[in-house]
Structures are given as C-alpha cells and as structure tokens.
Amino acid sequence: MRVGFVGELGYEIHVPSQMVFNVPDGATTLTGRLGMLVGAYTNGGNSNGAEFVITWANGKEPVEVFHRFLDPKNRPADRGLIDFQVDLTPYKGGRLYFRTLPGPYNDKGWDWTAWTAINIK
C-alpha cells in the first residue's frame, strides 16, 4: 500500500500497532525505513511524535533491538523516511515484533506511522 512518500510502498499503521515477522534461519541483518506520514505534522497535522520499537523474541525473555522516537513537527531531521539497520547475528530464529507507540502524554492523535523496505536477510 502507498504510505504517503513518493514511490514508496509499505505498511501505514496508526499507533499503537504491531507487526510480527519470523526470522529466517541464518538471518544476520534487518534493514528498512520508517517515518511518519507528512499529513501527521503539516497542514494542521498535530502529532507530538511516535516511538518505533523492534523487539526480538524466541519464547523466552524478549530483547529490544531497536528504538527510535520521531517528532517531525518539532525536529525537521525526523521528517521523511529514515533508514535503520539491526545486527541479528546474536539472535537465532524467533520473531521480530515491530511496534509503534504514542509519543509524550500517551497522545495517539495524528500519529500516522509507516514502515517500508523491510528486509530480513
């Protein structure tokens, strides 16, 4: 599905949300892009930011492998799509849980988030 970025296809999800991916045998790297849709912080959009969290689990205690807070309304560097990369070599099999969470004050208004170009290899 189109996610509000020119030429990008991906998953547009409103907070709080979660996606789950199995980790293939031998996978060593997770890459992708994340961001907030332009309308969340322009032309009346009033998001106060959102958190992007990736957790790995294999039936035991989960491990947070990535965490990023974006506030594109107040921090121009948080606008557009942002690349991420996670080293998966310490983790074998299991699942990756991609979560988006509301920003400060647990305010979910305007928190239109997107993940795209997810690659587990």
N, C-alpha and C positions, 0 to 999 in steps of 0.2 A: 504494500500500500504506500502511496505517496505520503511523505511526512512533513511537507512544508519547506523543504530545502530543494533547490533547483537540481533536478536529475537524481535525487536520492530516493530509494525505496527502503522501507524498514518498518519498524514497529512503533506506532504512535500510541502512547498509553498515558492515561491520566493517573496521577498519584492518588492513593497508594496502589501500586500494582506489582505483579511478579511474573516473570517468565522463567522457565526451567529448561535447561539443556543437558543432555547426557554428555559426559566427557569420553570421547573415543579412546580405545586402548592406544597407548603410545603418544597421546597428545602432549605437546610441550609448550604451546603458546596460544594465548587468546588475544585476538585483536578486534577492534571495532571502532565505532564512532558513537558519540552521544551528544545530546543537546536538548534545547527547549525550542519549541516552535515559536517563530517570530511574533505571532499574534499574542503570545503569553506576556510579552513585555513591551509591545508597541501599539500605537493606535488605540489607546485605552486599556490595553492589557496590563494587569497589575500584579503579576506574580512576585512574591518575595523570595523566590528561589526554590530549588528542589535538590534532594540528595539522590545520587546514583550509587548503588551498593551492589557488589558482586560477592557472593559467598560460595565457597566450595564445601561439599559435604559428601560423605560416603557411609552414612548411617551412624556415624559417631559424632563427636562434637564438631559443629560447623566452624569453618575458618573464613574470616573476612579477607578476601584477596585484593579488593579494590574498593575505594570510597572517594567520591568527589561531590562537592557541593557546588552548584552553579547558581549565580544570581545575575542573570544577564541584564536585568533592568538597571541595576546599580553598578555593574562591572562589565564594561564593554568587552573585555578579554574573554568573558564567558558566553559571548554570542556566537551563533553559527554552530557548526559541528566540531567536536573536539575528539581527536584521536586518543585511544587508550590501548595499552598493551599490558598483559599479565603473564608472568612466567609460571607455567603449570608444571614444571619439572618436579617440584616437591609433592605433587598430588597425582595419585594414580586412580583412574576410573572415577566413579562417583558422578555427581551432578553439580552444575553451576546454577545458582539462583540469582537472577538479575532482578533487583528491586528498585523501585523509585518511591521515595518518601517525601512528604511535605517539608517545606523549609521551616523557618522560625515560627514559633507560636502554633505549630501544627495546622497552619492555614493552607488548605488544599486549593483555594481559589486560583485560577489561572495557571495551575501547574501542569502544563501540557508538555510532556516529555517525549523523547524519541531515542531509540537505539537503532543503529543501522550498521551495515557492513560487518556483522558479527562473523568471526571466523575462528573456529577451534581446530588447530592442526598440530 
